Amino acid sequence: MATTDSRRAVALAVLLGTAGTLHFTVPKPFDALVPKWLPGGRRRWTHLSGVAEAACGLAVAVPRTRRLGALAAALLFVAVFPGNVKMALDYQRAGKPAVWRAVAWGRLPLQWPLVAWALRVRDSA
């Protein structure tokens, strides 16, 4: 029978794997999150971050590498936060529909529970 800790780890692995896959299957929304000041093309950063998410997901899925993978996931969630801020600001400036702006701003505080989730998985590994 699966424990709460293992279910939490599997759910995190699935989230990361799905997000990583989406960076390749539907890259355009992710391209828009990449700050202009980063060198190289936006698609390159979208693909690199997709690989990072998928790799973290795979590492979390494997009990032997779970602790390191979960720590990497927590760091990744912190690293992508500026892109989420950029999206919220871009939506505000562009006058996107109110619901889109609300979702973009609402995502920002949700990043920190993701970090906490990854750290809980790390600590329980």
Sine and cosine of phi, psi and omega as CSV:
sin_phi,cos_phi,sin_psi,cos_psi,sin_omega,cos_omega
0.00,0.00,0.67,-0.74,-0.03,-1.00
-0.97,0.24,0.65,-0.76,0.05,-1.00
-1.00,0.07,0.24,-0.97,0.07,-1.00
-0.86,0.51,-0.65,0.76,0.01,-1.00
-0.88,0.47,-0.68,0.73,-0.02,-1.00
-0.95,0.32,-0.59,0.81,0.06,-1.00
-0.90,0.43,-0.65,0.76,0.03,-1.00
-0.88,0.47,-0.66,0.75,0.01,-1.00
-0.93,0.38,-0.70,0.72,0.00,-1.00
-0.89,0.45,-0.67,0.74,0.01,-1.00
-0.89,0.46,-0.66,0.75,0.04,-1.00
-0.90,0.43,-0.67,0.74,0.02,-1.00
-0.88,0.48,-0.67,0.75,0.01,-1.00
-0.91,0.41,-0.70,0.72,0.03,-1.00
-0.85,0.53,-0.75,0.66,-0.02,-1.00
-0.91,0.42,-0.68,0.73,0.01,-1.00
-0.90,0.44,-0.66,0.76,0.03,-1.00
-0.91,0.42,-0.73,0.68,0.02,-1.00
-0.88,0.48,-0.67,0.74,0.03,-1.00
-0.88,0.48,-0.67,0.75,0.03,-1.00
-0.90,0.44,-0.65,0.76,0.00,-1.00
-0.88,0.47,-0.47,0.88,0.04,-1.00
-0.88,0.47,-0.42,0.91,0.00,-1.00
-0.99,-0.15,-0.58,0.82,-0.07,-1.00
-1.00,0.10,-0.51,0.86,0.01,-1.00
-0.67,-0.74,0.94,0.34,-0.16,-0.99
-0.97,0.23,-0.40,0.92,-0.15,-0.99
-0.83,0.56,-0.72,0.69,0.02,-1.00
-0.88,0.47,-0.53,0.85,0.02,-1.00
-0.96,0.28,-0.57,0.82,0.05,-1.00
-0.83,0.55,-0.63,0.78,-0.05,-1.00
-0.93,0.38,-0.31,0.95,0.00,-1.00
-0.99,0.11,-0.27,0.96,-0.10,-1.00
-0.97,0.24,0.85,-0.52,0.04,-1.00
-0.88,0.48,0.60,-0.80,-0.03,-1.00
-0.90,0.44,-0.44,0.90,-0.08,-1.00
-0.97,0.25,-0.18,0.98,0.05,-1.00
-0.96,0.28,0.68,-0.73,-0.01,-1.00
-0.95,0.32,0.47,-0.88,0.01,-1.00
1.00,0.05,0.14,-0.99,-0.03,-1.00
-0.96,0.27,0.41,-0.91,0.01,-1.00
-0.89,0.46,-0.65,0.76,-0.02,-1.00
-0.88,0.47,-0.59,0.81,0.04,-1.00
-0.86,0.52,-0.72,0.70,0.00,-1.00
-0.93,0.37,-0.58,0.82,0.07,-1.00
-0.88,0.48,-0.73,0.69,0.00,-1.00
-0.92,0.38,-0.66,0.75,0.02,-1.00
-0.89,0.46,-0.67,0.74,0.01,-1.00
-0.94,0.34,-0.53,0.85,0.09,-1.00
-0.91,0.43,-0.67,0.74,0.06,-1.00
-0.89,0.45,-0.68,0.74,0.00,-1.00
-0.88,0.47,-0.69,0.72,0.02,-1.00
-0.90,0.43,-0.71,0.71,0.00,-1.00
-0.90,0.44,-0.65,0.76,0.02,-1.00
-0.90,0.43,-0.67,0.75,0.05,-1.00
-0.89,0.46,-0.68,0.73,0.02,-1.00
-0.87,0.49,-0.69,0.72,0.03,-1.00
-0.90,0.44,-0.69,0.73,0.00,-1.00
-0.90,0.44,-0.62,0.79,0.03,-1.00
-0.93,0.37,-0.56,0.83,-0.03,-1.00
-0.93,0.37,-0.44,0.90,-0.04,-1.00
-0.99,-0.11,0.90,-0.44,-0.06,-1.00
-0.79,0.61,-0.60,0.80,-0.04,-1.00
-0.91,0.42,-0.51,0.86,-0.03,-1.00
-0.94,-0.34,0.12,0.99,-0.11,-0.99
-0.85,0.53,-0.71,0.70,-0.07,-1.00
-0.87,0.50,-0.75,0.67,0.02,-1.00
-0.92,0.39,-0.67,0.74,0.00,-1.00
-0.88,0.47,-0.65,0.76,0.01,-1.00
-0.93,0.37,-0.63,0.78,0.07,-1.00
-0.89,0.45,-0.70,0.72,0.04,-1.00
-0.88,0.48,-0.63,0.78,0.03,-1.00
-0.90,0.45,-0.69,0.73,0.03,-1.00
-0.87,0.50,-0.69,0.72,0.02,-1.00
-0.91,0.42,-0.62,0.79,0.03,-1.00
-0.90,0.43,-0.67,0.74,0.03,-1.00
-0.87,0.49,-0.60,0.80,0.06,-1.00
-0.94,0.33,-0.66,0.75,-0.06,-1.00
-0.91,0.42,-0.54,0.84,-0.04,-1.00
-1.00,0.04,-0.10,1.00,-0.01,-1.00
-0.83,0.56,-0.68,0.73,0.04,-1.00
-0.84,0.54,-0.56,0.83,0.06,-1.00
-0.91,0.42,-0.60,0.80,0.05,-1.00
-0.93,0.37,-0.62,0.79,0.08,-1.00
-0.89,0.45,-0.69,0.72,0.02,-1.00
-0.84,0.54,-0.70,0.71,-0.01,-1.00
-0.87,0.49,-0.72,0.70,-0.01,-1.00
-0.88,0.48,-0.70,0.71,0.02,-1.00
-0.91,0.42,-0.68,0.74,0.02,-1.00
-0.87,0.49,-0.69,0.72,0.02,-1.00
-0.89,0.45,-0.64,0.77,0.01,-1.00
-0.90,0.43,-0.76,0.65,-0.04,-1.00
-0.89,0.45,-0.60,0.80,-0.06,-1.00
-0.99,0.15,-0.10,0.99,-0.01,-1.00
0.92,0.39,0.57,0.82,0.05,-1.00
-0.85,0.52,0.33,-0.94,0.03,-1.00
-0.80,0.60,0.52,-0.85,-0.09,-1.00
-0.82,0.57,-0.62,0.79,-0.03,-1.00
-0.92,0.39,-0.62,0.78,0.04,-1.00
-0.90,0.43,-0.69,0.72,0.02,-1.00
-0.89,0.46,-0.66,0.75,0.00,-1.00
-0.89,0.46,-0.67,0.75,0.02,-1.00
-0.91,0.42,-0.69,0.72,-0.01,-1.00
-0.88,0.47,-0.71,0.70,0.03,-1.00
-0.94,0.34,-0.59,0.81,-0.01,-1.00
-0.92,0.39,-0.44,0.90,0.03,-1.00
-0.92,0.38,-0.48,0.88,-0.13,-0.99
-0.86,0.51,-0.78,0.62,0.00,-1.00
-0.94,0.34,-0.28,0.96,0.02,-1.00
-0.96,0.26,-0.28,0.96,0.00,-1.00
-0.90,0.43,-0.57,0.82,-0.08,-1.00
-0.95,0.31,-0.60,0.80,0.14,-0.99
-0.89,0.45,-0.50,0.86,0.08,-1.00
-0.90,0.43,-0.67,0.74,0.04,-1.00
-0.88,0.48,-0.73,0.68,0.00,-1.00
-0.88,0.47,-0.64,0.77,0.03,-1.00
-0.86,0.51,-0.76,0.65,-0.01,-1.00
-0.88,0.48,-0.64,0.77,0.01,-1.00
-0.93,0.36,-0.55,0.83,0.09,-1.00
-0.91,0.42,-0.65,0.76,0.05,-1.00
-0.89,0.45,-0.68,0.73,0.04,-1.00
-0.86,0.51,-0.72,0.69,-0.07,-1.00
-0.94,0.35,-0.39,0.92,-0.01,-1.00
-1.00,-0.08,-0.08,1.00,-0.03,-1.00
-0.97,0.26,0.00,0.00,0.00,0.00
